[in-house]
Amino acid sequence: MSAAMEARALSVLDSLDQAVLLLDANLGVLLANRAATRMLGILAQAGSAPRADELLSPELVECAREVLRTGRARLGVAGHARGDASQPNPVRAGISPLEPGEGGARGIVVRLAVAASLDHQERRRRMQERLEALGELTAGVAHVVRNPLTGISSGVEFLGRQMARDPVQQENVAAILREVRRLDGLLEDLLRITHPAALELRPKGVEDLLREAARDLSARVPGARVRLACEARVGRPRLDAEQVRRAVVELAVNAAQASPEGAEVTLAAALASADATLVELGDPLLRIDVSDRGPGLPSAVRRAPFEPFRSTRSGARGLGLYTAHEIAARHGGELRLADEEGGGTRAILFLPWEIRDDD
């Protein structure tokens, strides 16, 4: 690479917030942008070009070798990168081939983003431990409670048929059956969050997914008004369509219930560029926005938005945001919440966008 070309490339890379390294076929650093030098503590020393194995943890170096060997990109690889004072930073890396050649690549591009902070990881670990304990308890409770609930439901339905001509008793029977269904639904929710289904990643049209989510929203919140907006270029990324649709529906139900009567809920999808604050890397990312014109997030929810069983609405289970957040995390993505200008809330799902050659 000529000095002029190198200067132009470095100028472009320095404008990015994301840390970027260009490595040669021997994993030597050809270029490091300003964000990378800050993250990795690289010093500008004449005649001193660091190697990847001096900066990145062994799992990232091995992944880099694999990309060089195969010419196929790897996204969202977890590892560590050297920091100032020899303190390693937990990172996620996207590693892509540069100038593919016969039998592999002549170089690679490594994009790095700092993973969640250690404090955040510790909170996640403690939450996971609580959920695992809750999962064991839930499975036991479901086994013990469901059989009696089925018996109660059958018995009440039988009594209802015997009292078919008594409207007062029919109303009582209906109230009992509603409570039985509510308890059964709560058990189902608990089992779903403590025993999540494995991802089944397949190509899915995002516009179709949003239309299906809008139909589900209309069934759960009759009268809800929905506006759809989907960039044509988002195409058919690989994702678990059923789980992502469920996440969108949970967010849309929250939005519809928070909105004034007659106000629209917007479901929008577009491609977005990764930045240094996103947990998962890759260019582009699939971004799905769910927006409302309600009063905004209550302070109690704002303090811990993704904690399960937290809700300010009477009768709500408080699992919508938690469910959407966990589905995003299982895809290697992230859920964010933001205030809308002029009032309202925007929930933003960032998901890895990938189409493989064999699709």
C-alpha positions as CSV (number, residue, x, y, z in Angstrom):
1,M,0.0,0.0,0.0
2,S,1.4,3.4,-1.0
3,A,2.0,6.1,1.6
4,A,-0.8,8.3,0.0
5,M,-3.3,5.4,0.0
6,E,-2.4,4.5,3.6
7,A,-2.9,8.1,4.6
8,R,-6.3,8.3,2.9
9,A,-7.4,4.9,4.4
10,L,-6.3,6.0,7.9
11,S,-8.2,9.3,7.6
12,V,-11.4,7.4,6.8
13,L,-10.9,4.9,9.6
14,D,-10.1,7.6,12.1
15,S,-13.5,9.1,11.5
16,L,-15.2,5.9,12.8
17,D,-16.1,5.5,16.5
18,Q,-15.5,1.8,16.2
19,A,-12.0,0.3,16.7
20,V,-10.7,-1.1,13.4
21,L,-7.5,-3.0,12.7
22,L,-6.1,-4.0,9.3
23,L,-3.9,-7.1,9.5
24,D,-1.7,-8.7,6.9
25,A,-1.5,-12.5,6.2
26,N,1.0,-12.9,9.0
27,L,-1.4,-11.1,11.5
28,G,0.8,-8.0,11.6
29,V,-0.9,-4.7,12.1
30,L,-1.0,-2.7,8.8
31,L,-3.3,0.0,10.1
32,A,-5.0,0.9,13.4
33,N,-7.5,3.7,13.6
34,R,-7.6,6.2,16.4
35,A,-10.3,4.3,18.3
36,A,-8.2,1.1,18.1
37,T,-5.1,2.9,19.5
38,R,-7.1,4.2,22.4
39,M,-8.7,0.8,23.1
40,L,-5.5,-1.2,22.7
41,G,-3.0,1.2,24.1
42,I,-0.9,1.0,20.9
43,L,2.0,3.4,21.0
44,A,3.2,5.1,17.8
45,Q,6.8,4.0,17.7
46,A,9.0,4.1,14.6
47,G,9.8,0.7,13.3
48,S,7.5,-1.0,15.8
49,A,4.5,-2.7,14.3
50,P,2.6,-4.9,16.8
51,R,1.2,-8.3,15.9
52,A,-2.4,-9.4,16.6
53,D,-1.2,-12.0,19.2
54,E,0.2,-9.2,21.2
55,L,-3.1,-7.3,21.2
56,L,-5.8,-9.9,21.1
57,S,-6.7,-13.0,23.2
58,P,-5.9,-16.5,21.8
59,E,-9.5,-17.2,20.8
60,L,-9.6,-14.0,18.7
61,V,-6.2,-14.8,17.1
62,E,-7.4,-18.3,16.2
63,C,-10.5,-16.9,14.7
64,A,-8.4,-14.5,12.7
65,R,-6.3,-17.4,11.4
66,E,-9.5,-19.2,10.4
67,V,-10.7,-16.2,8.4
68,L,-7.4,-16.0,6.7
69,R,-7.5,-19.7,5.9
70,T,-11.2,-19.9,4.7
71,G,-11.9,-16.4,3.5
72,R,-15.2,-16.4,5.4
73,A,-16.2,-13.7,7.8
74,R,-16.9,-14.3,11.5
75,L,-19.2,-12.0,13.4
76,G,-19.8,-11.5,17.2
77,V,-16.7,-13.4,18.4
78,A,-16.2,-13.0,22.1
79,G,-12.7,-12.4,23.6
80,H,-10.4,-9.9,25.2
81,A,-8.2,-7.1,23.8
82,R,-5.2,-5.5,25.5
83,G,-5.9,-2.2,27.2
84,D,-3.9,0.4,29.0
85,A,-2.0,-0.8,32.1
86,S,-2.3,-4.3,30.8
87,Q,-5.9,-4.5,31.8
88,P,-7.7,-6.6,29.2
89,N,-11.0,-5.3,27.8
90,P,-13.8,-7.8,27.1
91,V,-14.8,-7.3,23.5
92,R,-16.8,-8.6,20.6
93,A,-15.1,-8.8,17.3
94,G,-16.2,-8.9,13.7
95,I,-13.4,-10.4,11.5
96,S,-13.7,-10.1,7.7
97,P,-11.4,-11.1,4.8
98,L,-9.5,-8.4,3.0
99,E,-8.6,-8.9,-0.7
100,P,-9.6,-12.6,-0.9
101,G,-7.1,-14.8,-2.8
102,E,-6.8,-18.4,-3.9
103,G,-7.3,-20.6,-0.8
104,G,-8.0,-17.8,1.6
105,A,-7.5,-14.1,2.2
106,R,-4.4,-11.9,1.9
107,G,-5.4,-9.9,4.9
108,I,-8.2,-9.2,7.3
109,V,-10.2,-6.4,8.9
110,V,-10.9,-6.7,12.6
111,R,-13.7,-4.5,14.1
112,L,-13.8,-4.4,17.9
113,A,-16.4,-3.2,20.3
114,V,-16.1,-3.2,24.1
115,A,-18.5,-5.8,25.5
116,A,-20.7,-5.2,28.5
117,S,-18.9,-3.8,31.5
118,L,-17.8,-6.2,34.2
119,D,-20.4,-4.7,36.6
120,H,-23.0,-5.4,34.0
121,Q,-21.7,-8.9,33.4
122,E,-21.8,-9.5,37.1
123,R,-25.4,-8.3,37.3
124,R,-26.3,-10.5,34.4
125,R,-24.6,-13.5,36.1
126,R,-26.6,-13.0,39.3
127,M,-29.8,-12.6,37.3
128,Q,-29.0,-15.8,35.4
129,E,-28.4,-17.6,38.7
130,R,-31.8,-16.4,40.0
131,L,-33.5,-17.4,36.8
132,E,-32.0,-20.9,36.9
133,A,-33.2,-21.3,40.5
134,L,-36.6,-20.0,39.5
135,G,-36.6,-22.4,36.5
136,E,-36.2,-25.4,38.8
137,L,-38.9,-24.1,41.1
138,T,-41.2,-23.3,38.2
139,A,-40.9,-26.7,36.7
140,G,-41.8,-28.3,40.0
141,V,-44.7,-25.9,40.6
142,A,-46.1,-26.4,37.1
143,H,-46.0,-30.2,37.5
144,V,-47.8,-30.0,40.9
145,V,-50.3,-27.2,40.0
146,R,-51.4,-28.0,36.4
147,N,-53.1,-31.3,37.2
148,P,-55.4,-29.7,39.8
149,L,-56.0,-26.7,37.5
150,T,-57.2,-29.1,34.8
151,G,-59.5,-30.8,37.3
152,I,-60.9,-27.5,38.5
153,S,-61.5,-26.3,35.0
154,S,-63.3,-29.5,34.0
155,G,-65.4,-29.6,37.2
156,V,-66.4,-25.9,36.8
157,E,-67.4,-26.4,33.1
158,F,-69.5,-29.4,34.2
159,L,-71.3,-27.3,36.9
160,G,-71.8,-24.6,34.3
161,R,-73.7,-27.0,32.1
162,Q,-75.8,-28.1,35.0
163,M,-76.7,-24.4,35.8
164,A,-77.2,-23.3,32.2
165,R,-80.5,-21.6,33.0
166,D,-79.1,-19.5,35.9
167,P,-77.4,-16.4,34.5
168,V,-75.9,-15.4,37.8
169,Q,-74.3,-18.8,38.3
170,Q,-73.1,-18.7,34.7
171,E,-71.3,-15.4,35.4
172,N,-69.7,-17.0,38.4
173,V,-68.6,-20.0,36.4
174,A,-67.1,-17.7,33.7
175,A,-65.2,-15.7,36.4
176,I,-63.7,-18.9,37.8
177,L,-62.6,-20.1,34.4
178,R,-61.0,-16.8,33.6
179,E,-58.9,-17.1,36.8
180,V,-57.9,-20.7,36.0
181,R,-56.8,-19.6,32.5
182,R,-54.9,-16.7,34.0
183,L,-53.0,-19.0,36.4
184,D,-52.3,-21.4,33.6
185,G,-51.0,-18.5,31.4
186,L,-48.7,-17.4,34.2
187,L,-47.2,-20.8,34.5
188,E,-46.7,-20.9,30.8
189,D,-44.9,-17.5,30.9
190,L,-42.7,-18.7,33.7
191,L,-41.8,-21.9,31.9
192,R,-41.0,-19.9,28.7
193,I,-38.6,-17.5,30.3
194,T,-36.9,-20.0,32.5
195,H,-36.7,-22.7,29.7
196,P,-36.2,-20.7,26.5
197,A,-36.5,-22.5,23.2
198,A,-33.4,-23.0,21.1
199,L,-33.0,-20.6,18.1
200,E,-34.0,-21.9,14.7
201,L,-32.2,-19.5,12.3
202,R,-33.8,-19.4,8.8
203,P,-34.1,-16.7,6.1
204,K,-37.2,-14.6,6.8
205,G,-38.6,-11.6,5.0
206,V,-38.6,-8.8,7.5
207,E,-41.6,-7.0,5.9
208,D,-43.7,-10.2,6.3
209,L,-42.5,-10.5,9.9
210,L,-43.8,-7.0,10.7
211,R,-47.1,-7.7,9.0
212,E,-47.5,-10.8,11.1
213,A,-46.6,-8.9,14.2
214,A,-49.2,-6.2,13.4
215,R,-51.9,-9.0,13.0
216,D,-50.9,-10.4,16.4
217,L,-51.1,-7.0,17.9
218,S,-54.6,-6.4,16.6
219,A,-55.7,-9.7,18.1
220,R,-54.3,-8.8,21.5
221,V,-55.2,-5.1,21.6
222,P,-58.4,-4.7,19.5
223,G,-58.6,-1.3,17.9
224,A,-54.9,-0.7,17.9
225,R,-53.7,1.3,15.0
226,V,-50.4,0.3,13.4
227,R,-48.2,1.9,10.8
228,L,-45.6,-0.2,9.0
229,A,-42.3,1.1,7.5
230,C,-39.8,-1.4,6.1
231,E,-36.7,-0.7,3.9
232,A,-36.8,-3.0,0.9
233,R,-33.0,-3.7,1.3
234,V,-33.4,-5.4,4.6
235,G,-34.4,-8.5,2.6
236,R,-34.4,-12.0,4.2
237,P,-31.8,-12.2,7.0
238,R,-31.3,-15.4,9.0
239,L,-33.2,-15.2,12.3
240,D,-35.7,-17.1,14.4
241,A,-38.8,-15.6,13.0
242,E,-41.2,-16.9,15.6
243,Q,-39.1,-15.5,18.5
244,V,-38.3,-12.2,16.9
245,R,-42.0,-11.7,16.0
246,R,-42.9,-12.5,19.6
247,A,-40.4,-9.8,20.8
248,V,-41.9,-7.2,18.4
249,V,-45.4,-8.1,19.5
250,E,-44.5,-7.8,23.2
251,L,-43.0,-4.3,22.5
252,A,-46.0,-3.3,20.3
253,V,-48.5,-4.4,22.9
254,N,-46.7,-2.2,25.5
255,A,-46.7,0.7,23.0
256,A,-50.4,0.3,22.1
257,Q,-51.4,0.2,25.8
258,A,-49.3,3.3,26.5
259,S,-50.7,5.3,23.6
260,P,-53.7,7.6,23.7
261,E,-56.8,6.4,22.0
262,G,-56.6,6.6,18.3
263,A,-52.8,7.1,18.2
264,E,-50.7,5.0,15.9
265,V,-48.0,2.5,16.9
266,T,-45.2,2.4,14.4
267,L,-43.3,-0.8,13.4
268,A,-40.3,0.1,11.3
269,A,-37.3,-1.9,10.0
270,A,-34.1,-0.7,8.4
271,L,-30.4,-1.5,8.1
272,A,-28.1,0.2,10.6
273,S,-24.3,0.4,10.9
274,A,-22.7,-1.0,14.0
275,D,-20.9,1.4,16.4
276,A,-18.6,0.9,19.4
277,T,-21.5,0.8,21.9
278,L,-23.3,-2.2,20.4
279,V,-22.8,-5.6,21.9
280,E,-22.8,-7.5,18.7
281,L,-20.8,-6.5,15.6
282,G,-21.4,-6.7,11.9
283,D,-22.2,-4.3,9.1
284,P,-25.1,-3.9,8.6
285,L,-27.3,-4.7,11.6
286,L,-31.1,-5.2,11.3
287,R,-32.8,-2.5,13.3
288,I,-36.5,-2.8,14.2
289,D,-38.1,0.2,15.9
290,V,-41.4,0.1,17.8
291,S,-42.6,3.7,18.6
292,D,-45.6,5.1,20.5
293,R,-46.9,8.5,21.5
294,G,-47.6,7.7,25.1
295,P,-46.4,9.4,28.3
296,G,-43.0,7.8,28.2
297,L,-41.4,5.3,30.5
298,P,-42.4,5.4,34.1
299,S,-39.5,6.1,36.5
300,A,-39.9,2.7,38.2
301,V,-39.5,1.0,34.8
302,R,-36.7,3.3,33.6
303,R,-34.5,2.3,36.6
304,A,-34.6,-1.4,35.7
305,P,-36.4,-1.8,32.4
306,F,-35.6,-5.4,31.7
307,E,-36.2,-6.9,35.1
308,P,-39.0,-9.5,34.9
309,F,-42.3,-9.1,36.8
310,R,-42.0,-5.3,36.9
311,S,-45.1,-3.4,35.6
312,T,-47.0,-0.2,36.4
313,R,-50.2,-1.5,34.8
314,S,-52.8,-3.3,37.0
315,G,-53.1,-7.0,36.1
316,A,-50.0,-7.0,33.8
317,R,-47.4,-9.7,34.3
318,G,-44.4,-7.4,33.6
319,L,-42.7,-9.8,31.2
320,G,-43.0,-8.0,27.8
321,L,-39.7,-5.9,28.0
322,Y,-37.9,-8.8,29.6
323,T,-39.0,-11.3,26.9
324,A,-38.0,-9.0,24.1
325,H,-34.6,-8.2,25.7
326,E,-33.8,-11.9,26.2
327,I,-34.8,-12.8,22.6
328,A,-32.5,-10.0,21.3
329,A,-29.7,-11.2,23.5
330,R,-30.1,-14.9,22.4
331,H,-29.7,-13.6,18.8
332,G,-26.5,-11.8,19.8
333,G,-28.2,-8.5,19.6
334,E,-29.5,-5.8,21.9
335,L,-32.7,-4.0,22.9
336,R,-32.6,-0.3,23.7
337,L,-35.2,2.2,24.9
338,A,-35.2,5.9,24.1
339,D,-37.5,8.8,24.6
340,E,-39.3,10.1,21.5
341,E,-39.1,13.8,20.6
342,G,-42.5,15.3,21.4
343,G,-43.4,12.5,23.8
344,G,-43.5,8.7,23.7
345,T,-41.1,5.9,23.7
346,R,-39.1,4.1,21.1
347,A,-37.9,0.5,21.6
348,I,-35.1,-0.5,19.3
349,L,-34.1,-4.0,18.5
350,F,-30.6,-4.5,17.0
351,L,-30.1,-7.9,15.5
352,P,-27.2,-9.4,13.5
353,W,-28.0,-9.3,9.8
354,E,-26.4,-12.1,7.8
355,I,-27.2,-13.9,4.5
356,R,-25.1,-17.0,3.8
357,D,-24.1,-18.2,0.4
358,D,-26.0,-21.5,0.8
359,D,-29.3,-19.6,1.5
